[in-house]
Amino acid sequence: MEGFFRVDENKIDTKEIIDYFIEVYNDTLDILTNYRNCFYILPILEIAIEDYEKHQEILRKIFYNIISSAFDIDCESEESFCKRFHSFEEIEDKMNVNIKRYFVFSDYDNSELPLRTKIENYSKTQMGFSTLFKEKSEPQIFLIFIYSWIAQIIDILIICTSLRLNPYIRFSITFHYLILIMHNFTEDINLKEMIERTIIFYIFTRTIHYDKFKIVEFTEYCNCIKDKNIISNILNKVHEREIDIFKGGIKQIESIILDEYSVIL
């Protein structure tokens, strides 16, 4: 929540932010109070990042490499991008046709919508958008929105690589951008294995219906799975069946997950 509170209070809907903060605070308090033995809450950024400015520079460099590839141009900064483009229509017209559909914001199932429509729909869901971006140009708004998604994925991959963690992604748009950029990282065996697990985690959230968890208390569920290495079992079966998770096989993986969880839920 820190990022929200660093914004000038005159540029955001303060009440909306505070209401959201209260919800986040209460959820966190519930976890710390009732499930303290099930979760570790750690200062991940402080552990993983020694030089914050250098880290941000790495994020920006990778981001503009991706933007350069998307538009078949040499783009190193916001300034150079805004010199080339002046409207959402110009941006959309110059996008590489092969990845145009990947640039989504909140309309995951409507990837063919015009860029302007996508951004307008997304802006309606963002707290304080109208005042925060009032003086921004359309290319600046595009970069801010795209950066928030792509940099988030890059950040997750860098931090989890540093700490040897497997990231869990549940939002469809976030996962969408992982799929967009993941092939830039799969030559590294460790990153490839980490992304493979992340994809399986995401497929799990779409395979095991939420209602199944209503029949069991969370602590009981934890006890049921604590001695089971489910992710390794799933991966072993994926590899045994020679399923290339980066080229499809989603239905086969769903079937493997259902088999693994049939003895638990």
C-alpha positions in Angstrom: 0.0 0.0 0.0 3.0 2.3 0.4 2.8 3.4 -3.2 -0.7 4.7 -2.8 0.2 6.9 0.1 3.2 8.4 -1.6 0.9 10.0 -4.2 -0.1 13.7 -3.7 -3.4 13.6 -1.8 -4.8 16.2 -4.2 -4.4 13.9 -7.1 -6.3 10.9 -5.8 -9.5 9.9 -4.1 -8.3 9.8 -0.5 -11.4 8.2 0.9 -11.3 5.4 -1.7 -7.6 4.7 -0.9 -8.3 4.6 2.8 -11.3 2.3 2.5 -9.1 0.0 0.4 -6.3 0.2 3.0 -8.7 -0.8 5.8 -9.8 -3.9 3.8 -6.1 -4.9 3.2 -5.3 -4.2 6.9 -8.1 -6.4 8.2 -7.2 -9.2 5.9 -3.6 -9.1 7.0 -4.6 -8.9 10.6 -6.9 -12.0 10.2 -4.0 -14.0 8.7 -1.6 -12.9 11.5 -4.1 -13.7 14.2 -5.8 -16.9 13.0 -3.2 -18.5 10.6 0.1 -17.4 12.0 1.6 -20.9 11.7 0.6 -21.3 8.1 2.2 -18.2 6.5 5.5 -16.4 6.6 5.2 -12.6 6.0 8.7 -11.3 5.2 10.1 -8.0 3.9 10.9 -9.5 0.5 12.1 -6.3 -1.2 14.6 -5.6 1.6 15.9 -9.1 1.5 16.2 -9.4 -2.3 17.3 -5.9 -3.3 20.5 -4.3 -2.2 20.4 -1.3 -4.4 16.9 -0.1 -5.1 17.8 2.5 -7.8 19.9 -0.1 -9.7 17.0 -2.5 -9.5 14.6 0.1 -10.9 17.1 0.8 -13.7 17.2 -2.9 -14.6 13.4 -3.0 -14.7 13.3 0.1 -17.0 16.0 -1.3 -19.3 14.2 -4.7 -19.8 10.9 -2.9 -20.2 12.1 -0.6 -23.0 13.8 -3.6 -24.7 10.3 -5.2 -24.8 8.7 -2.0 -26.0 11.4 -1.7 -28.7 10.7 -5.2 -29.9 6.9 -4.6 -29.8 7.2 -1.6 -32.1 10.3 -2.7 -34.1 12.0 0.5 -33.0 15.0 1.6 -30.8 13.3 3.0 -27.7 15.3 3.7 -24.5 13.0 6.1 -22.6 9.7 7.7 -22.2 11.0 10.8 -23.9 12.0 8.9 -27.1 8.7 7.0 -27.1 6.6 10.2 -26.8 8.5 11.8 -29.6 7.4 9.1 -32.0 3.8 8.8 -30.9 1.1 11.3 -30.0 -2.1 9.3 -29.7 -3.5 5.8 -28.8 -4.3 5.3 -32.5 -0.8 6.1 -33.6 0.6 3.6 -31.0 -1.8 0.9 -32.0 -1.1 1.4 -35.7 2.7 0.9 -35.2 2.5 -2.1 -32.9 4.0 -5.3 -34.1 1.0 -7.2 -35.5 2.1 -10.5 -33.9 1.9 -9.2 -30.3 -0.8 -6.5 -30.6 -3.4 -8.8 -29.0 -1.2 -9.3 -26.0 -1.5 -5.6 -24.9 -4.5 -5.9 -22.6 -5.4 -4.1 -19.4 -8.7 -5.3 -18.0 -10.3 -6.8 -21.1 -8.6 -10.2 -21.1 -11.4 -11.8 -23.1 -11.6 -8.9 -25.6 -8.0 -8.6 -26.8 -9.2 -7.4 -30.3 -10.8 -4.2 -28.9 -9.2 -0.9 -30.0 -6.4 0.3 -27.8 -8.3 3.4 -26.8 -11.3 1.4 -25.7 -9.1 -1.0 -23.6 -7.4 1.9 -21.8 -10.7 3.8 -21.2 -12.3 0.6 -19.7 -9.2 0.0 -17.6 -9.1 3.6 -16.4 -12.6 3.3 -15.0 -11.4 0.6 -12.6 -8.4 2.5 -11.3 -8.6 4.6 -8.1 -8.1 8.3 -8.7 -7.4 7.9 -12.4 -9.1 11.1 -13.6 -7.0 13.4 -11.4 -3.8 11.5 -11.3 -3.4 11.4 -15.1 -5.1 14.7 -15.9 -2.0 16.3 -17.3 -0.5 13.2 -19.0 -0.4 12.7 -22.7 -1.8 9.6 -24.3 1.6 8.0 -24.9 2.5 8.7 -21.3 -0.7 7.1 -20.1 0.0 4.0 -22.3 3.5 3.6 -21.0 2.4 4.0 -17.3 -0.3 1.3 -17.7 1.9 -1.1 -19.7 4.8 -0.5 -17.4 2.8 -1.4 -14.3 2.0 -4.8 -15.8 5.3 -5.7 -17.5 7.5 -4.4 -14.7 5.5 -6.3 -12.2 6.3 -9.6 -13.9 9.9 -8.7 -14.4 10.2 -7.7 -10.7 8.6 -11.0 -9.6 11.0 -13.0 -11.7 14.1 -11.1 -10.5 13.1 -11.3 -6.9 12.1 -14.9 -6.9 15.3 -15.9 -8.7 17.3 -14.1 -6.1 15.5 -15.8 -3.2 14.9 -19.2 -4.9 11.1 -18.9 -4.6 8.3 -20.0 -6.9 6.0 -17.1 -7.7 2.3 -17.6 -7.4 0.2 -15.6 -9.9 -3.6 -15.7 -9.8 -4.7 -12.6 -11.8 -5.4 -13.4 -15.5 -3.9 -10.1 -16.8 -0.7 -10.6 -14.8 -0.4 -14.1 -16.1 -1.1 -12.9 -19.6 2.0 -10.7 -19.4 4.1 -13.5 -18.0 3.2 -15.5 -21.2 4.1 -12.5 -23.3 7.6 -12.1 -21.9 8.5 -15.5 -20.6 10.4 -16.6 -23.7 13.0 -13.9 -23.0 14.0 -15.9 -19.9 13.6 -19.6 -20.7 17.2 -20.1 -21.9 18.2 -19.9 -18.2 17.4 -23.4 -16.8 16.6 -22.2 -13.3 14.3 -19.4 -14.6 12.6 -21.9 -17.0 11.9 -24.3 -14.2 10.6 -21.5 -12.0 8.2 -20.3 -14.7 7.1 -23.8 -15.3 6.0 -24.1 -11.7 4.3 -20.7 -11.9 2.3 -21.8 -14.9 1.2 -25.0 -13.0 0.1 -22.9 -10.0 -2.0 -20.7 -12.3 -3.6 -23.7 -14.0 -4.4 -25.1 -10.6 -6.4 -21.9 -9.7 -8.4 -22.5 -12.9 -8.8 -26.2 -12.4 -9.8 -26.8 -8.8 -13.0 -24.8 -8.2 -13.2 -22.5 -5.2 -16.3 -24.3 -3.9 -14.2 -27.4 -3.2 -12.4 -25.5 -0.5 -15.5 -24.6 1.3 -15.9 -28.1 2.6 -12.7 -28.1 4.6 -11.2 -25.7 7.2 -8.0 -24.1 6.0 -5.9 -25.5 8.9 -7.3 -29.0 8.1 -6.4 -28.5 4.5 -2.8 -27.6 5.5 -2.5 -30.8 7.5 -3.8 -32.8 4.6 -1.1 -31.5 2.2 1.9 -30.9 4.5 3.5 -34.3 3.8 2.6 -34.4 0.1 5.0 -32.9 -2.5 2.2 -32.2 -4.9 4.1 -29.9 -7.3 6.9 -32.4 -7.7 4.3 -35.2 -8.4 2.6 -33.0 -11.0 5.9 -32.0 -12.7 7.1 -35.6 -12.8 3.9 -36.7 -14.6 4.2 -33.7 -17.0 7.8 -34.7 -17.9 6.9 -38.4 -18.1 4.2 -37.6 -20.6 6.6 -35.3 -22.5 4.2 -32.3 -22.2 5.9 -29.0 -23.2 4.2 -26.6 -20.9 5.5 -23.7 -22.9 3.7 -24.9 -26.1 0.4 -26.0 -24.7 -0.9 -29.2 -23.1 -3.1 -27.3 -20.7 -5.9 -29.9 -20.7 -3.4 -32.7 -20.0 -2.0 -30.7 -17.1 -5.5 -30.0 -15.8 -6.2 -33.7 -15.8 -3.0 -34.4 -13.9 -3.9 -31.8 -11.2 -7.4 -33.2 -10.8 -5.9 -36.7 -10.3 -3.5 -35.4 -7.6 -6.2 -33.6 -5.7 -8.9 -36.3 -6.0 -7.4 -37.9 -2.9 -7.4 -34.7 -0.9 -10.5 -32.8 -1.8 
